[in-house]
Amino acid sequence: MELPHLIRDLPGEVIPEGLAGVHGYRDQLSKLLFEQRHAENAAYCRRVATLYCLYRTMYADAEAELLGLPADAEIADLRARRRDLRLRETALQAQVSVVLRVGSAAADRAVEEAVGFVERLPRVFGLIATGVISVQGGREALARSRALGRAQVRQFDDALADRLEADARELLAIPALREFADLLVQRIDPEAAVKRRERCRDDRTVTFRSEEDGLASAFALLPAEDGVEFARRLEDIVATVCDADSRTVAQRRADGLMMLLRGYVTLGCDCGVCGRAEARAAESGVEDGVIVRYRALVQVVVNERTLAEPGNDESGYLIGYGPITGAHARDLAGREDAVVREFGERTDAGADSAALVRARGSASYRLTADLARYLTILYPRCVFPLCTRPARRCQIDHSREFDHADPARGGRTAADNLQPLCVKHHQLKTAGGWIDARLADGRILWITPDGERIIVDPAGIVLTLFPDLTRVEWTVPDLPDPKYRVRNGPTKLQREHRRREEIRERNRDAAQRLREPRSEVSPPDPPARTGTGTGISIVEERLRCVLRTHGRRVRAEIRAERAALLPPEGRHRREPEPAHPADEPPPY
């Protein structure tokens, strides 16, 4: 296939060599994109190194000479050197601005960034050049390192570089890198972290600015817990409209912010069909008109000893934000509206036992309250590589499909088989192109449609803070006899889960055949391909076609299978599982 005509009409300098004049170029796109990313990272690092050399030549060397003058130097000489230094600074700014085609402020930021990478984070800077992390990830690390002194920042650089180099196949999302960097800063200098929080809390502010075309922008700098509460309230009001609402999510959030300010608790749907068209105002709590305070759920995970010991420096974890200092966690736990709740029930065994607490697991498809809380604590966001969507806005996915006929055969509703996936990545996994597998150490291996293996550690930062989360004993009710649970035949949901698992198994087999050497005697069956336009595998389309074409035959086979599974006494309705008083609706 030839290149698209819009690409062919571009100047030759912008077309990669691997694309120019090549037929069937689609097979090389992923490889070329990978090479271009490495080239861009290397070019950025060369630019940073050049900027640093320019900074040393035009400004830093003269500054070092001024600082090295003796204390009894002539006043006139000092003033002359200072004037020369200010002139050099202006000349450096102008030179960088003209060469890079940016403004003065952007030129200052570019020079400051170059000095920070070369002098403070040389190892992390080298990882950008080799493609281990992106430029944005390096900038996040540099921003976090500014809280440390020159002697401490080298320890930060070594620890962060060791973490990034631990496994070349592991990818770290930007929020996860930011959380790990914050944790390093808190551990390297815990006392300074507490003082910085107290000092920065005084910087909270709200600013407004006029924008183009009749719009305005607002910026708020808030304490972390207030920011999480604000985000939760905004998500709650956005969720009060149906899916047929014509506004985008961003537009709903903007409208929801103003509705909250005006005292409403619902947004008002504009679909014209559902019963949510009218926005509902907050009701008064008592007859005198005092409005009841809205309580948004702000969750903090912290060790018990951190709350009990005022001088304990162990960090806590604010869900939706990241690591916080022990003093910050104690302040939140000491609020009058705070509720401190232990996870699970303590076991009678000592501290040396394998399990510290006991929690209630599930033998059915649905999660128990303990499982839902555990997943909320363990996974901050979607487990798909580099996805940043918070876990509270994700769906709970069974890594291996739940076997409704016999859960004992696999696909259990257990902590080691559950994971949050956002809607689009859940659908991508269900389509069968991306394959996931849980490793022995708890990390997740993803295999791309091209066969690349990627590892993510979504619970790494939480388990670093709270390693005892792995010491939970799950009590699971006894499984009923499989023949009584399927005596009415598989439900539509059960058939759908079975179909998904069959598609995934076929794709796993196809990927395995692609990795194995081709036999010259008996070639393997052609692998199941995956459609690139809709993301739905061709295998799935064939199954749907069979169901449409031979619907009567399939229904007859299902009826025959159902009759064979019925017990002799005849057909009975399923008995619902008994409710448990501790059950709560899952937070997802």
C-alpha positions in Angstrom: 0.0 0.0 0.0 1.3 3.5 -0.9 1.6 6.4 1.5 -1.5 8.6 2.0 -1.5 11.5 -0.5 -1.4 14.0 2.4 1.9 12.5 3.6 3.3 12.3 0.0 2.7 16.1 -0.4 4.7 17.0 2.6 8.4 18.2 2.3 10.8 15.4 2.1 12.6 16.4 5.3 9.6 15.5 7.5 9.0 12.0 6.0 11.0 9.3 7.8 13.4 7.3 5.6 11.5 4.1 6.5 8.3 5.4 5.0 9.5 7.1 1.8 8.7 4.9 -1.3 8.0 1.8 0.7 5.0 -0.5 0.0 3.3 -2.2 2.8 4.7 0.4 5.3 2.0 -0.3 7.9 4.1 -3.3 9.2 6.9 -0.9 10.0 4.9 1.9 11.7 5.4 0.8 15.3 9.1 0.2 14.8 9.5 3.6 13.1 7.6 5.4 15.8 9.8 3.8 18.4 12.9 4.9 16.6 11.5 8.5 16.2 10.8 8.6 19.9 14.4 7.7 20.7 15.6 10.3 18.2 13.5 13.0 19.7 14.7 12.2 23.2 18.3 12.2 22.1 17.8 15.5 20.2 16.3 17.1 23.4 19.2 16.0 25.5 21.7 17.4 23.0 19.8 20.7 23.1 19.9 20.7 26.9 23.7 20.0 26.9 24.2 22.8 24.4 22.2 25.2 26.5 24.2 24.3 29.6 27.5 24.9 27.7 26.2 28.3 26.5 25.1 29.1 30.1 28.6 28.3 31.4 30.3 30.3 28.7 28.2 33.4 28.8 27.3 33.6 32.5 28.3 31.0 35.0 32.1 31.3 34.7 31.9 35.1 35.2 29.6 34.5 38.2 32.1 32.0 39.7 34.9 34.6 39.3 32.8 37.2 41.2 32.0 34.8 44.0 35.7 33.8 44.3 36.9 37.4 44.9 38.5 38.0 48.3 36.5 39.7 51.0 38.7 42.8 50.9 38.3 43.4 47.1 37.8 46.9 45.8 34.2 48.2 45.9 34.5 49.6 42.5 35.7 46.3 41.1 32.8 44.5 42.7 30.3 46.9 41.3 31.8 46.7 37.8 31.7 42.9 37.9 28.1 42.9 39.0 27.1 45.2 36.2 28.9 43.0 33.8 27.1 39.9 35.3 23.7 41.5 34.8 24.6 42.3 31.2 25.7 38.8 30.6 22.4 37.4 32.0 20.4 39.6 29.6 22.6 38.7 26.7 22.2 35.0 27.5 18.4 35.4 27.7 18.3 37.2 24.4 20.6 34.7 22.6 18.5 31.7 23.7 15.2 33.5 22.9 16.3 34.3 19.3 17.8 30.9 18.5 14.9 28.8 20.0 12.3 31.2 18.7 10.6 31.6 22.1 9.9 34.5 24.5 12.1 35.7 27.3 10.2 33.7 30.0 10.4 30.5 28.0 14.2 31.1 27.4 14.7 31.5 31.2 12.9 28.3 31.8 14.9 26.4 29.2 18.2 27.6 30.8 17.0 26.7 34.3 15.9 23.3 33.1 19.3 22.6 31.5 21.2 23.7 34.7 18.9 21.5 36.8 19.3 18.3 34.7 23.1 18.6 34.3 24.0 19.7 37.8 21.2 18.1 39.9 19.9 15.0 38.1 22.6 13.7 35.8 21.5 10.0 36.0 17.8 10.8 35.3 18.9 13.0 32.5 20.8 10.1 31.0 17.7 7.9 31.2 15.8 10.4 29.0 18.5 10.1 26.3 18.2 6.3 26.4 14.4 6.4 26.2 13.7 4.8 29.6 11.5 7.8 30.5 9.9 10.6 28.5 10.9 14.2 28.6 7.7 15.0 30.6 8.7 12.4 33.2 12.1 13.9 33.6 10.6 17.3 34.1 8.3 16.0 36.8 11.3 14.5 38.6 13.2 17.8 38.3 10.3 19.8 39.7 10.1 17.4 42.7 13.9 17.6 43.3 13.9 21.4 43.9 12.7 20.8 47.4 16.1 19.2 48.3 19.5 20.8 48.8 22.6 20.1 46.6 23.9 17.3 48.9 20.5 15.6 49.2 19.5 15.8 45.5 22.3 13.3 44.5 20.7 10.7 46.8 17.3 11.5 45.2 18.9 11.1 41.7 20.4 7.8 42.5 17.3 6.3 44.1 15.0 7.4 41.3 17.4 6.2 38.6 17.7 2.8 40.3 14.0 2.5 40.4 13.6 3.3 36.7 16.4 1.0 35.7 15.2 -2.0 37.7 13.3 -3.5 34.8 13.7 -2.3 31.2 10.2 -3.7 30.3 8.4 -1.9 33.2 6.6 1.4 32.3 5.9 4.0 34.9 3.0 6.4 34.4 3.6 10.1 35.1 1.4 10.1 38.2 3.2 7.0 39.6 6.6 8.6 38.9 5.4 11.8 40.7 4.2 9.8 43.7 7.5 7.9 44.0 9.5 11.1 43.7 7.3 12.7 46.5 7.9 9.7 48.7 11.7 9.9 48.1 11.6 13.6 49.1 9.7 12.8 52.3 12.1 10.0 53.3 15.3 11.9 52.5 14.3 15.0 54.5 11.1 14.3 56.6 11.4 17.3 58.8 11.8 19.7 55.9 8.8 18.1 54.2 6.6 19.0 57.2 7.9 22.5 57.2 7.4 23.0 53.5 3.8 21.8 53.8 3.1 24.3 56.5 4.8 27.1 54.6 3.2 26.2 51.2 -0.3 26.0 52.8 -0.2 29.8 53.2 0.2 30.1 49.4 -3.4 28.8 48.7 -5.2 31.1 46.4 -7.9 31.4 43.7 -7.2 33.6 40.6 -9.3 34.5 37.5 -8.2 35.6 34.1 -10.1 36.8 31.0 -9.7 34.7 28.0 -10.6 35.0 24.3 -14.1 34.8 22.8 -16.1 35.7 25.9 -14.5 33.0 28.2 -12.7 33.2 31.5 -10.3 30.9 33.3 -10.1 30.1 37.0 -7.1 28.6 38.9 -7.3 27.4 42.5 -4.3 26.3 44.6 -5.7 24.3 47.5 -4.6 21.8 50.2 -4.5 18.3 48.8 -7.5 17.1 50.9 -9.6 20.0 49.7 -8.7 19.4 46.1 -9.7 15.7 46.4 -13.0 16.7 48.0 -13.7 19.3 45.3 -13.0 16.7 42.6 -15.3 14.2 44.2 -18.2 16.7 44.5 -17.7 17.7 40.9 -17.7 14.0 39.8 -20.9 13.4 41.8 -22.9 16.2 40.1 -21.6 15.3 36.6 -22.9 11.8 37.2 -26.5 13.0 37.7 -27.2 13.2 33.9 -27.8 10.2 31.6 -25.6 9.0 28.8 -27.8 10.7 26.2 -26.8 14.2 27.5 -25.4 16.2 24.5 -22.5 17.8 26.5 -19.0 16.4 26.6 -17.5 15.4 29.9 -15.4 18.6 30.0 -18.5 20.7 29.4 -20.5 18.9 32.1 -17.6 19.5 34.5 -17.6 23.3 33.7 -21.4 23.5 34.0 -21.3 21.3 37.2 -18.9 23.7 38.8 -21.3 26.7 38.4 -24.3 24.6 39.5 -22.4 23.8 42.7 -21.7 27.4 43.3 -25.3 28.3 42.8 -26.4 25.7 45.4 -27.6 22.8 43.2 -26.8 19.2 43.7 -27.9 17.9 40.2 -26.8 19.2 36.8 -30.0 18.8 34.8 -30.0 16.6 31.8 -30.7 18.1 28.3 -31.7 14.8 26.6 -35.4 15.7 26.8 -36.4 12.1 27.5 -35.3 11.1 31.0 -36.7 12.4 34.2 -33.5 14.3 35.2 -34.1 17.5 33.2 -34.7 19.7 36.2 -31.7 20.7 38.3 -32.4 20.1 42.0 -31.2 22.6 44.6 -29.7 21.6 47.9 -32.5 21.1 50.5 -32.3 22.8 53.8 -31.5 20.5 56.7 -33.7 22.1 59.4 -36.6 24.5 59.5 -34.5 27.6 60.2 -33.0 27.2 56.7 -29.5 26.2 57.7 -28.1 24.1 54.9 -26.6 20.7 55.8 -22.9 20.5 54.9 -22.2 18.2 52.0 -19.7 15.5 52.9 -17.5 14.1 50.2 -15.6 11.0 50.8 -11.9 11.7 51.3 -9.9 8.5 52.1 -6.5 8.3 53.7 -4.5 5.1 54.2 -2.1 5.1 57.1 -0.5 2.7 59.5 -1.9 2.5 63.0 1.5 3.3 64.6 1.7 6.5 62.5 -1.5 7.8 64.2 -0.5 6.6 67.6 3.0 8.1 67.7 3.2 11.9 67.2 6.8 11.8 66.1 6.4 9.0 63.6 7.6 10.0 60.1 6.0 7.2 58.1 4.1 8.5 55.2 0.4 8.0 54.6 -1.4 7.8 51.2 -4.3 10.2 50.3 -6.3 8.4 47.7 -6.7 10.6 44.6 -3.5 12.5 45.4 -0.5 10.4 46.6 1.9 10.1 49.5 1.5 12.6 52.4 3.6 13.1 55.5 2.7 11.4 58.7 1.9 14.7 60.3 -0.5 15.5 57.5 -2.2 12.2 58.0 -2.6 12.8 61.7 -4.1 16.2 61.1 -6.7 14.7 58.7 -7.5 11.9 61.2 -7.9 14.4 64.0 -10.6 16.4 62.2 -14.0 16.4 63.9 -15.7 14.8 60.9 -13.0 12.1 60.4 -13.9 8.4 60.9 -10.9 6.1 61.6 -11.8 2.5 60.5 -9.5 -0.5 60.6 -9.4 -2.8 57.6 -10.5 -6.4 58.3 -10.4 -8.2 61.6 -7.3 -8.9 63.6 -6.1 -12.5 63.8 -5.2 -14.1 67.1 -1.7 -15.0 65.7 1.3 -12.9 66.6 3.1 -10.4 64.4 5.3 -13.1 63.0 2.4 -15.0 61.4 1.7 -14.9 57.7 -1.6 -13.1 58.1 -2.2 -10.0 60.3 -5.9 -9.4 59.5 -8.8 -11.5 58.2 -11.2 -10.2 55.6 -14.3 -11.6 53.9 -13.8 -12.8 50.3 -16.3 -13.7 47.7 -17.4 -17.0 46.2 -19.7 -15.4 43.7 -19.2 -12.9 40.9 -20.0 -9.9 43.0 -17.5 -8.2 45.3 -17.8 -8.1 49.1 -17.4 -4.9 51.0 -13.9 -5.9 52.2 -12.8 -6.7 48.6 -14.1 -3.4 47.3 -12.2 -1.5 50.1 -9.0 -3.5 49.5 -9.0 -2.7 45.8 -9.7 1.0 46.5 -6.6 1.0 48.7 -4.3 -1.0 46.5 -4.9 0.4 43.0 -4.7 4.2 42.6 -5.6 4.2 38.9 -6.3 2.0 35.8 -3.8 -0.8 35.5 -3.4 -0.5 31.7 0.1 0.7 30.7 0.6 4.5 31.2 -3.2 5.1 31.8 -3.8 7.9 34.4 -7.6 7.5 34.9 -8.4 7.2 38.7 -9.5 3.8 39.9 -12.8 5.2 41.2 -13.8 6.0 37.6 -12.9 2.5 36.4 -14.6 -0.8 36.1 -13.6 -3.9 38.1 -12.2 -6.5 35.7 -11.6 -10.2 36.4 -8.1 -10.8 35.0 -9.3 -14.3 34.1 -13.0 -14.5 33.2 -15.2 -15.7 36.1 -16.4 -19.2 35.5 -20.2 -19.1 36.3 -20.5 -22.8 35.8 -17.8 -23.7 38.3 -15.8 -20.9 40.0 -13.4 -23.5 41.5 -12.0 -24.1 38.0 -10.6 -20.5 37.8 -11.5 -16.9 37.4 -12.3 -16.4 41.0 -13.5 -13.1 42.5 -10.3 -12.7 44.5 -7.8 -9.9 45.2 -5.2 -11.6 43.0 -7.7 -11.8 40.0 -9.3 -8.4 40.2 -8.1 -5.1 38.8 -9.5 -1.7 37.8 -9.7 -0.9 34.1 -11.2 2.2 32.6 -14.0 1.7 30.1 -12.0 2.0 26.9 -9.1 -0.2 28.0 -11.6 -2.7 29.4 -13.2 -2.9 26.0 -9.7 -3.2 24.4 -8.8 -6.1 26.6 -12.2 -7.8 26.0 -11.7 -7.5 22.2 -8.7 -9.8 22.6 -5.9 -7.8 21.0 -4.2 -7.0 24.3 -3.4 -9.9 26.6 -2.7 -9.5 30.4 -1.2 -11.9 32.9 -0.5 -11.6 36.6 3.1 -12.2 37.6 4.2 -13.9 40.8 5.4 -10.7 42.4 2.0 -9.0 41.8 3.0 -7.0 38.7 1.0 -7.3 35.5 2.4 -8.3 32.2 0.7 -6.9 29.1 1.4 -8.3 25.6 0.6 -5.9 22.7 -0.9 -7.0 19.4 2.7 -6.6 18.0 4.0 -9.1 20.6 5.8 -6.5 22.7 5.9 -7.4 26.4 5.2 -4.5 28.9 5.2 -4.7 32.7 3.3 -2.4 35.0 3.3 -2.2 38.8 0.1 -0.4 39.6 0.2 -1.2 43.3 3.9 -0.6 43.7 3.8 2.7 45.6 1.1 1.6 47.9 2.8 -1.7 48.8 6.1 0.2 49.3 4.3 2.3 52.0 2.2 -0.6 53.4 3.9 -3.9 52.8 1.5 -5.6 55.3 -1.3 -5.3 52.8 -0.1 -8.6 51.4 -0.7 -10.3 54.8 -4.4 -10.6 54.5 -6.3 -13.9 55.1 -9.4 -14.0 52.9 -12.3 -16.1 54.2 -14.3 -17.4 51.3 -17.7 -19.2 51.8 -17.9 -22.8 50.6 -18.7 -23.2 47.0 -22.1 -24.8 46.2 -22.3 -27.9 44.1 -21.8 -26.8 40.5 -24.7 -28.9 39.2 -27.2 -27.0 41.3 -25.9 -23.6 40.2 -26.3 -24.3 36.5 -29.4 -26.5 36.5 -31.4 -23.8 34.7 -28.7 -23.5 32.0 -26.2 -20.6 31.4 -27.6 -17.1 31.5 -26.9 -14.5 28.9 -24.2 -13.0 31.0 -22.5 -16.4 31.6 -22.5 -17.1 27.8 -21.0 -13.6 27.2 -18.2 -14.3 29.7 -17.6 -17.7 28.2 -17.4 -16.2 24.7 -14.9 -13.6 25.9 -12.7 -16.2 27.5 -12.7 -18.3 24.3 -11.6 -15.3 22.2 -8.8 -14.5 24.6 -7.6 -18.1 24.6 -7.5 -18.1 20.8 -5.5 -14.9 20.8 -3.1 -16.3 23.3 -2.6 -19.4 21.2 -2.1 -17.2 18.1 0.5 -15.1 19.9 2.3 -18.2 21.0 2.3 -19.7 17.5 3.8 -16.4 16.2 6.6 -16.6 18.7 7.4 -20.3 17.9 9.6 -21.2 14.9 7.6 -22.1 11.8 7.6 -25.8 11.0 8.5 -26.9 7.5 6.6 -30.1 7.6 3.2 -29.1 8.9 2.7 -25.3 9.1 0.5 -24.1 12.0 -3.0 -22.8 11.6 -3.2 -19.2 10.6 -3.4 -17.0 13.7 -6.6 -15.1 14.6 -6.1 -11.6 13.3 -7.5 -8.5 15.0 -9.3 -5.8 13.1 -7.5 -2.4 13.2 -10.5 -0.2 12.5 -13.0 -1.1 15.3 -10.8 -3.0 17.7 -13.0 -6.1 17.5 -11.3 -9.3 16.6 -12.3 -11.2 13.5 -12.8 -14.3 15.6 -15.5 -12.5 17.5 -17.2 -11.3 14.3 -17.2 -14.9 13.0 -18.9 -16.1 16.2 -21.6 -13.4 15.8 -22.1 -14.4 12.2 -22.6 -18.0 13.2 -25.1 -17.0 15.9 -27.1 -14.9 13.4 -27.0 -17.4 10.6 -27.7 -20.5 12.6 -29.8 -19.0 15.5 -32.3 -21.7 15.6 -29.7 -24.5 15.7 -27.8 -22.8 18.4 -30.9 -22.2 20.6 -31.8 -25.9 20.1 -28.3 -26.9 21.3 -28.6 -24.7 24.3 -32.0 -26.2 25.2 -30.6 -29.7 24.8 -27.6 -28.8 27.0 -29.8 -27.2 29.6 -32.1 -30.3 29.7 -29.0 -32.6 30.2 -27.9 -30.5 33.2 -31.3 -30.5 34.9 -31.5 -32.7 38.0 -34.1 -35.5 38.0 -36.6 -33.6 40.1 -37.0 -31.0 37.3 -36.4 -27.3 36.8 -35.9 -25.1 39.8 -35.2 -21.4 40.1 -31.9 -20.3 41.4 -31.8 -19.4 45.1 -30.2 -16.0 45.8 -27.0 -16.0 47.9 -27.7 -14.9 51.5 -26.8 -11.2 52.2 -24.2 -10.4 54.6 -24.7 -7.6 57.1 -21.2 -6.2 56.4 -21.9 -5.9 52.7 -21.7 -2.4 51.3 -22.0 -1.2 47.7 -18.6 -1.2 46.0 -17.1 2.3 45.4 -16.7 1.8 41.7 
